[in-house]
Amino acid sequence: MNDLTRPERLQIMLTQEELAALDDWRFARRMPSRAAAVRELLKRGLDAEGVQPADGKMRSRDFGVVDGPLRSTGGGGDEG
């Protein structure tokens, strides 16, 4: 990913063990930053799952997230 314009920011929380694993992986590959390492691992994970980069034309229903028009339950609170 050579594009230096990244308008979105993602903040994550990691355990000490996760951070140590990330840093070990990063240093072994001479990655310039933690952010670069996270982007590379994310890219590799998505590639491994067969996820294609979004082109901005797909909708939630294309991924099976929403089957049709959203319906309001009308309650707004806990139902049950």
FENQUIJO-V957015 format. One record per helix or strand. SS is the DSSP state (a for helix, b for strand). FROM is the first residue (numbers start at 0). TO is the last residue. Records with the same first field share a line. If there is no record, write none. Layout:
SS=FROM-TO, FROM-TO
This chain:
a=15-27, 33-47, 59-62
